[in-house]
């Protein structure tokens, strides 16, 4: 049937082909139904084309077919994925006006869109509304909220959403636990991070590289170097393959608080593992010595950066000039500005 072909095109995300078969269907004297329009709208949503999804919803209504929860949710999802959150909220209002209830996908689309833009309060407001109307939501909604809280340094709020998720019977996975731990790490709450590491293991959830990364960074930000090193040794002992990002994050964090010796120790560990630092890490080390007026050490890290095959940018040269300026040697500063 035509609808079967159109639906197959929609699943493949091919809007043009879906629209072609709708045209063929109409030329054959056959009118589309709810399934026809819903399939094309789904194709538009998969392709991230919110405007065409909206256009087909209008055509569906003009043809006398009422949109249901799935169709409205598909359009809202398309708007959300395109970053047109206000449009998505407008369609939600129209959906409510038509007396159509939202489902987990409806709310998740708006929650995720706001969370990804860093609009945590708006994301939480939609989650609260979702629960108020009796829609439990899905793991995607809660995981995204938890990570948005973590990114904002709101570790306690991340834990609240974890607990709500658990109370609804939704299963937490390593992504969920790591989200809560990321919040602890960002806030430097080492005791809480270690508690969540233990909860991850006790729940039978896989302890991943990210799990170790989070507890190590919580220790680094808490200024507990011995405990950070202890977790690093444990990670290696248990076979975790930590990425350069863990070492680099530790170095950058330590540079920001002026702990030169510890920062260089973490760099040595990075090199011992055969890993490569990125430009931001070298710039952090250069900036550390620049602020101290130690031009020699700043230049040593610049030379190390060049040997690593990384290209210095204007920011790097400005840092080197600043180092010599702070050292009271404007002539050597001028050399880096030429």
C-alpha angles and dihedrals in degrees: 000000000000092000091055091053092045091049091050090052090049092052088052090051093239106145095173093054092045091051090046092057092046087056090048089050092052092047087055088058095253122133121221122242136202091287092052095052093039091055094052091047089051090052090052091049092051089051091050091241102140095169093058090045089055091046092054091048088055090049090050091054092045088053089058099255119132116224117236133205093277094052095046091045090051092054092045090050091050091052092046093050090050090054091248095128096157089055089051090051090049090055089048089055090050089048091054091046089055089052094246114144121225123237135204092282092051094054096035090057092057095039093051093045093053093042093052090053090052093249092137097165092052091047091050091046090057091047091051090049090049091054092043092059092046101256108136095203126213138271092263091061095050096041090052091048092049092052091046089054090047092051090052090051090246097136095161092054089049089055091049091056091045089055092047090050090050093048090056091055095248112148117243118216134189089281090058096047092044089052092058091044091050088059090052090048094051091049093045092238099153099171090052092047091052090048090054091046088057091045089053092053093042091052090056090243117147114264104223136188087265090057091057091042091056097049091045092051091047088056093046093049090046089055091242099136096166091054091045089054090046091055090047090054091047092050091053092044091053093048101256113158102217115199128228087257091072094053092042092050090052092049094048092048093049092047091054091058094042099250097145098166095051092044091055091047090056089048090054090051090051091053092045088059091052092246129142125233119221129233094263090058093052091046090052091054092046090048091051093057092038091061089049092051091240101142095170094057092042090054091046090059090046089055089048089052092052092048088053088060096248121142117233118225134203091277091059094051091047089054091051092049090049090051092059092040089055088047089058095247106118092169092063090042090056091055091066093049095055 
